[in-house]
Structures are given as C-alpha cells and as structure tokens.
Amino acid sequence: MNADSKIYVAGHTGMVGSALVRALRRAGCENIITRTHSELDLTEQASTANFFREKKPEYVFLAAAKVGGIYANSTYPADFIMENMQIECNVIKNTYVNGVKKLMLLGSSCIYPKLCPQPIQEKYLLTGELEPTNEAYALAKISGIKMCKAYNLQYGTKYISVMPASLYGLNDRFDLKNSHVIPAMIMKFYRAKTEKKPFVELWGTGTPMREFLYVDDMADACVYLMNHYDGNDFINIGSGKEISIRELAEVIRKTVGYEGEIRFDSEKPDGTPRRVLDNSKILSTGWRPKVGIQEGIQREYQYFLNQIVPNGKL
C-alpha cells in the first residue's frame, strides 16, 4: 500500500475500523474509502456487489461485524452467525470478482476451543469444543478464515486473516447488555461512584484469565501485516500479557475512583477459563505493542468521560 492506494475499511465506525483508519493515516494513506451501515449494508448481496463494482478498491480491511459480549452472544446466536457469515461471503466474493489486490479479515481469539492449551498457538484451531456463550460468532469467524484460505488455494489470491486478543480503546461500545468486559466495567463503576452505591456486582467468579490489546496497537499491527505478510496461515495479534478479571476490576475501580466493594456473582457464567495468545509469529517480525493495560484503561476512561458521559449515552 502507498499514499495513493484505494483502501476500503469495512466497519470504519466501529472501534476496530476507526483504529484502522487512524493507523492508515499515520502510515501516510489518504485514499481511504468508507461507508456507514446506513449507506451500505454488507449483508445485502446486491448492494455490496454494486459498491465494489463502482469503487474498485485495491485493498480491503474487513472489520465490519456484529459484535457483543457474553449476554448478547448468548441471547442472539442466530443473528450473530447469520449476519457475520453474510458479511464475509458478500465481501470476500466481491473482493475476488473485482480484482482486489489484497484483503485482510479481522477475527477474534474466541475462535479457539474453550479448553485450549495456553498460550494459544494458531495450530490449536478446531482441536476442541468452542465456548458455548460465543459459539455462533466464533463459527462465523472460523468460516471467514477458511474462506480466505480456500480462495488463496483455488484462485491464487492474497487474502490474510488476523486474530486479535480481546480489544479495548477509543470508540468502544458502552452498553451494559452488549459491551465487552472493559467498557461494561467502566460504566458500572462510574454509575456506582456517581450514585454512591456501596458495592458493584460483576458476573462470574473473577478468576478467568484474559489478554487485552489496545486497539491502536492492533491497528498498527494490521497495517504492518498488510504490507509485509502474504501467507495462508492466520496470525495472532496480542499483548502477550494476561490479567484475571478480578485484577482487571481493581484496575478499573481505581481508575474511575470508586471506593466501594466489588462483589462477584458466581451463579453467572465465567466464559472461557483462560485465554492468552501465543504471539510468536508476529513478534518474530519485529512488531511490539506499545500501550500497557493501565495506560490503555486510563485512555478509554478519558474517552468515556469526554464522549459518552456528556452525550447522555449512559
């Protein structure tokens, strides 16, 4: 890619897509094509085909997806598998039909088996049962990975896939029913602080271990790989650091300035007991994450105070 390359970022209004746009601009790319969901519904075949035929992008970052936390994935599994597979099928097919030079599919670490050896190597895909609370989303993403590889094998295309660790950062979704763990905790602790509640109740036992990656680190890695990687095998992107949900809650509690008690509801699901990626492949290229968990959460909390609270989106 260079400054004049026509680059389509699918899903640019989301946390991942907006970070990709920032990373591309930092890299000197200015010819970036974007469409909101209201302008282009990627689940619709005809609309997607017309867009690709008219705009003829040279490079595509597929960050558009239906995403959510445990509650959303458990409540709407049919929506998660159907919509995500429709997006992948439509974009990948039209990428090929219109001669796009290269495509990157962004997946998720939830594609791996629930009880997986740790740290998780790329070769562990499909070696065990998936976590039931996000099975539908994971199956859709696995299908996308396999679709990219199938096109490469059959047509000689250059479609690559990356699997980020759990992401957080600017433009995250703040919605208690549909958010991932970090924004959901920020909202809960902020509300408890402002309403002077004596405790905050969180789902599960607090014992699961998780790896989190600041979204701008992820985006920089994606731009780097788009320029330097052409293999059929997908690549993990993570921080290489893990933290328990209980420890994470303490970091967020202190960042928000909440002084009350933290209680865990062990009757609620924990999800996968441990998830940390083996990042050997990407680290071998020389790439390194820059933002640690405390700095990242501080940045996200400032975003929350500046963009979410003033707009009454609580």
C-alpha positions in Angstrom: 0.0 0.0 0.0 1.1 3.6 -0.6 -0.4 7.1 -0.2 -2.4 6.7 -3.4 -3.8 3.2 -2.9 -7.6 2.9 -2.8 -8.2 1.3 0.6 -11.7 0.2 1.8 -12.1 -0.1 5.5 -15.4 -2.0 6.1 -16.8 -1.2 9.5 -14.9 2.1 10.0 -17.4 3.5 12.5 -16.6 0.7 15.0 -13.8 0.5 17.4 -11.6 -1.7 15.2 -12.4 0.1 11.9 -11.9 3.6 13.3 -8.5 2.5 14.7 -7.6 1.1 11.3 -8.4 4.4 9.7 -6.2 6.2 12.2 -3.3 3.8 11.6 -3.6 4.1 7.8 -3.4 7.9 8.1 -0.4 7.6 10.3 1.2 5.5 7.6 0.5 8.2 5.0 -2.5 6.6 3.3 -5.1 9.2 2.4 -7.3 7.5 -0.3 -9.5 5.7 2.2 -13.0 4.6 1.3 -15.6 4.2 4.0 -19.4 3.7 4.2 -21.7 3.7 7.2 -24.1 0.8 7.7 -27.0 3.1 6.6 -25.1 3.8 3.4 -24.1 0.2 2.7 -25.5 -2.9 4.3 -22.9 -5.6 3.7 -25.4 -8.3 4.5 -27.2 -7.4 1.2 -25.7 -9.1 -1.8 -26.8 -6.6 -4.5 -25.7 -3.5 -2.5 -22.3 -5.0 -1.8 -21.7 -6.0 -5.4 -22.7 -2.6 -6.7 -20.3 -0.8 -4.2 -17.3 -2.9 -5.2 -18.1 -2.6 -8.9 -18.3 1.2 -8.7 -15.5 1.9 -6.3 -12.9 -0.8 -7.2 -10.8 -0.7 -4.1 -7.3 -2.1 -4.3 -7.1 -3.2 -0.6 -9.8 -4.2 1.8 -9.8 -4.4 5.6 -12.8 -6.4 6.7 -13.5 -5.1 10.2 -17.3 -5.0 9.8 -19.1 -7.5 12.1 -21.9 -7.9 14.5 -20.1 -8.0 17.9 -21.1 -8.1 21.6 -20.3 -9.6 25.0 -21.5 -12.8 26.7 -25.1 -11.5 27.2 -25.5 -10.5 23.5 -23.9 -13.6 22.1 -26.0 -15.9 24.4 -29.2 -14.1 23.6 -28.9 -13.6 19.9 -26.9 -16.5 18.5 -28.8 -16.8 15.2 -28.2 -13.1 14.5 -24.5 -13.4 15.3 -23.9 -16.4 13.0 -26.1 -15.3 10.1 -25.1 -11.6 9.9 -21.4 -12.3 10.2 -21.4 -15.0 7.6 -23.4 -12.9 5.2 -20.9 -10.0 5.6 -17.9 -12.4 5.0 -19.5 -14.1 2.0 -20.5 -10.9 0.3 -17.2 -9.0 0.9 -14.9 -11.9 0.0 -16.8 -12.8 -3.1 -16.8 -9.3 -4.4 -13.2 -8.7 -3.5 -12.3 -11.6 -5.8 -14.8 -10.6 -8.6 -13.4 -7.1 -8.7 -9.7 -7.9 -8.6 -8.8 -6.5 -5.2 -5.1 -6.9 -4.7 -5.3 -7.9 -1.0 -7.8 -8.5 1.7 -7.4 -8.7 5.5 -10.1 -10.4 7.6 -10.2 -9.5 11.2 -11.3 -12.3 13.5 -11.2 -12.8 17.3 -9.4 -15.0 19.8 -12.8 -16.6 20.7 -12.4 -18.8 17.6 -10.2 -21.2 19.7 -11.5 -24.1 21.8 -12.8 -23.4 25.3 -10.3 -25.7 26.9 -7.2 -24.9 24.9 -3.5 -25.3 25.8 -2.1 -22.0 26.8 -0.7 -19.8 25.4 -2.8 -20.5 22.3 -1.0 -21.2 19.1 -2.6 -20.8 15.7 -2.5 -24.6 15.2 -5.0 -25.2 18.0 -7.9 -24.0 15.9 -10.6 -26.7 15.6 -8.9 -29.0 18.1 -11.8 -28.9 20.7 -15.2 -27.7 21.5 -15.9 -23.9 21.4 -17.1 -21.8 24.3 -20.9 -22.1 24.2 -21.5 -18.5 25.1 -19.9 -17.2 21.9 -20.1 -20.3 19.7 -22.2 -18.7 16.9 -19.9 -15.8 16.5 -16.8 -18.0 16.6 -18.2 -20.3 13.9 -18.8 -17.4 11.6 -15.3 -16.1 12.1 -13.8 -19.6 11.5 -15.7 -19.8 8.3 -14.3 -16.5 7.2 -10.7 -17.7 7.9 -11.3 -20.9 5.9 -12.9 -19.0 3.1 -9.9 -16.7 2.7 -7.6 -19.7 2.6 -9.8 -21.5 0.1 -9.8 -18.5 -2.2 -6.0 -18.4 -2.0 -5.6 -22.1 -2.8 -8.1 -22.1 -5.7 -7.6 -18.6 -7.2 -4.1 -17.6 -6.1 -5.5 -14.6 -4.2 -3.7 -12.8 -1.3 -6.3 -12.9 1.5 -5.0 -12.9 5.0 -6.6 -13.3 8.4 -5.6 -12.0 11.8 -6.8 -13.0 15.3 -6.6 -10.2 17.8 -6.8 -10.7 21.6 -9.7 -9.0 23.4 -9.6 -5.4 22.2 -10.5 -2.2 24.0 -9.9 1.5 23.4 -11.3 4.6 21.7 -14.7 4.2 20.2 -15.5 1.2 22.3 -19.2 0.3 22.8 -20.6 1.4 26.1 -23.8 -0.6 26.7 -24.2 -2.8 29.7 -26.1 -5.5 27.8 -23.9 -5.6 24.7 -20.5 -4.3 25.8 -17.3 -6.3 26.3 -15.9 -6.5 29.7 -13.7 -3.4 30.0 -16.4 -0.8 28.9 -19.1 -2.6 30.8 -17.0 -2.4 34.0 -16.2 1.3 33.4 -19.9 2.0 33.1 -20.7 0.0 36.3 -18.0 1.6 38.4 -18.8 5.1 37.1 -22.5 4.7 37.9 -21.8 3.3 41.3 -19.5 6.2 42.0 -21.9 8.9 40.9 -24.8 7.2 42.6 -22.8 6.5 45.8 -23.6 2.8 45.8 -21.8 0.7 48.4 -20.8 -2.2 46.0 -20.6 -3.2 42.4 -21.7 -6.7 41.3 -19.9 -8.4 38.4 -20.6 -11.6 36.6 -18.7 -14.8 37.4 -16.1 -15.7 39.9 -13.4 -13.2 38.9 -10.9 -16.0 38.3 -10.8 -16.3 34.4 -7.5 -15.0 32.9 -7.7 -12.7 29.9 -5.3 -11.0 27.5 -6.3 -7.5 26.4 -4.8 -5.4 23.5 -5.2 -1.7 23.0 -7.0 -1.2 19.7 -4.4 1.2 18.2 -1.7 -1.3 18.8 -3.8 -3.9 16.9 -4.4 -1.4 14.0 -0.7 -0.7 13.6 0.0 -4.4 13.5 -2.7 -4.9 10.8 -1.2 -2.2 8.6 2.2 -3.7 9.0 1.0 -7.2 8.1 -1.0 -5.9 5.1 2.3 -4.6 3.8 4.6 -7.5 4.7 2.7 -10.8 5.0 1.2 -13.0 2.3 0.8 -16.4 3.9 -2.2 -18.7 4.0 -2.0 -19.2 7.8 -3.7 -16.7 10.0 -1.7 -14.8 12.7 -2.4 -14.0 16.3 -2.1 -10.4 17.5 -1.9 -9.9 21.2 -0.1 -8.1 24.0 1.4 -11.2 25.5 0.2 -10.1 29.0 -2.7 -11.7 30.9 -4.7 -10.5 33.9 -7.5 -12.0 35.9 -11.0 -10.5 35.7 -10.7 -9.7 39.5 -7.4 -7.9 38.9 -8.9 -6.1 35.9 -11.8 -4.9 38.0 -9.4 -3.5 40.6 -7.5 -1.5 37.9 -10.8 -0.1 36.6 -12.1 0.6 40.1 -9.0 2.7 40.9 -9.0 4.4 37.5 -12.6 5.5 37.9 -12.0 6.5 41.6 -14.8 4.2 43.0 -14.2 3.4 46.7 -16.9 0.8 47.3 -16.8 -3.0 47.4 -16.6 -5.4 44.4 -18.8 -8.5 44.6 -18.8 -11.4 42.1 -21.9 -13.4 41.3 -20.7 -16.9 40.9 -24.1 -18.0 39.6 -23.4 -16.1 36.4 -21.1 -17.6 33.6 -17.4 -17.0 33.6 -16.9 -17.9 29.9 -13.6 -19.4 28.9 -11.4 -20.0 32.0 -8.2 -18.7 30.4 -7.3 -17.1 27.1 -3.9 -15.8 26.2 -2.4 -16.0 22.7 0.9 -17.2 21.6 2.2 -14.2 19.7 5.5 -15.8 18.5 4.7 -15.3 14.8 4.0 -11.6 14.8 6.7 -10.9 17.4 9.2 -12.6 15.1 8.5 -9.8 12.6 9.7 -7.2 15.0 6.3 -5.7 15.8 5.7 -4.9 19.5 2.6 -3.5 21.3 3.2 -0.1 22.9 0.3 0.5 25.3 0.0 -1.3 28.6 -3.2 -2.2 30.3 -3.2 0.6 32.9 -2.4 3.3 30.3 -4.9 1.8 27.9 -7.7 1.8 30.5 -6.9 5.4 31.5 -7.2 6.4 27.8 -10.5 4.6 27.5 -11.9 6.1 30.7 -11.0 9.6 29.4 -12.8 8.8 26.1 -15.8 7.7 28.2 -15.8 10.9 30.2 -15.3 13.1 27.1 -17.5 11.4 24.6 -20.1 9.2 26.3 -21.0 11.0 29.6 -21.6 14.5 28.0 -23.8 12.9 25.3 -26.0 11.2 27.9 -25.3 7.7 26.5 -25.5 6.0 29.9 
